[in-house]
Amino acid sequence: MERNSLTFADMEIMERTENVKHVLNDIDKIINWTKINNILAETDYRKKSFYGRDCYSPEKMFRVMLIQKIYNFSDRDMESHLCFNLIYLSFCKFSLSDQIPDYSSICRWRNRFVEFNIFEKAFDEINNQLSELGLELNNALIVDASITKSKARPRKKETIDIEPTGDMNVNEQPQITLTSEESKDPDARWIKKGKRSTYGYKIHASVNKEGLFNALITTPANIYDGNMLTDIVNKVKPKDRTELYADKGYDSKSNRDFLAEMNIVESIMRKKNINQISEEIRVSRNKSISKIRYVVERSFGGLKSKINLGRSKYLGLRKTHNFNILGALVYNLIRSINLL
């Protein structure tokens, strides 16, 4: 179990690592941990009548989750790194005399955070903190969606025997190979984009002009992008006259009427429609919007290349969403270091 007192060795490690130029030290300085601990308090095992093997500080375990997400560590990898990496140990506030959480404890704590919706609450809180530091998270809504693969693709080939009929010889019983569409991840869905079919989920998100995520919703992959615009706007709760940018998938009368009602400046790329603006004006409008809208595509690219959100590590919509929202939280922290 963890101890509350620091040894001389712990103080030496802290002194050596606190001034090292490292992303974890930068993140530690950005976050107001007092406010994060207010969110984490409801998950604190130490307030219960029992005191078991998982009775670690919620803050320390949340710090562990941040490192995991930044470096794409498995639970076993995380346990291993905590045993010898002094910067990780210092960032997580573990003493050399503490018992390091094993991979099963890390897994149970993640499930507990999911149960209490901690990652979603922490995402909102850290965005508020970044706004207080001078980064305006809601200066624009640049909306788009991206597909992420399921952990369990439902493709399983089985050989089926065909029952002999008529004059067919029993010893020459034919066989066929069928592909069954069963999966351990029933919440995911198929979607075909171009010639590629993907089984998984879709991230519907909005970023500001600097590419920081201000809203993220996860759905099965077959949910149409344009149908999620109202949910994204309601999640961000933007100020009056905030600009919204989106591609042609969001161009519908219902969406335009909704944005007008919300007093949001609508900049959605137009589809071809003879009842709307002329082709020349439409093309010019779409080009000007695309020069701003590319920011969200860059942010999605960062999620997949740097935070490894191209494929979920977990089964089910709820766990996949928490996997995604923690990735967006970490992406915002890393990008905000450069912006600040």
Buried (B, 14 or more C-beta within 10 A) or exposed (E): EBEEEBEEEBEEBBEEBBEEEBBBBBBBEBBBEEBBBEBBEEBBBEEEEEEEEBBBBBBBBBBBBBBBBBBEBEBEEBBBBBEEEBBBBBBBBBBBEBEBBBBEBBBBBBEBBBEBBBBBBBBBBBBEBBBEEEBEBBBBBBBBBBBBBBBBBBEEEEEEEEEEEEEEEEEEEEEEEEEEEEBEBBBBBBBEEEEEEBBBBBBBBBBBBBBBBBBBBBBBBBBEBBBBBBEBBEBBEBEEEBBBBBBBBBBBEEBBEBBEEBEBBBBBBBBEEEEEEEEEEBEEBBEEBEEBBBBBBEBBEBBBEBBBBBBBBBBBBBBBBBBBBBBBBBBBBBBBEEEE
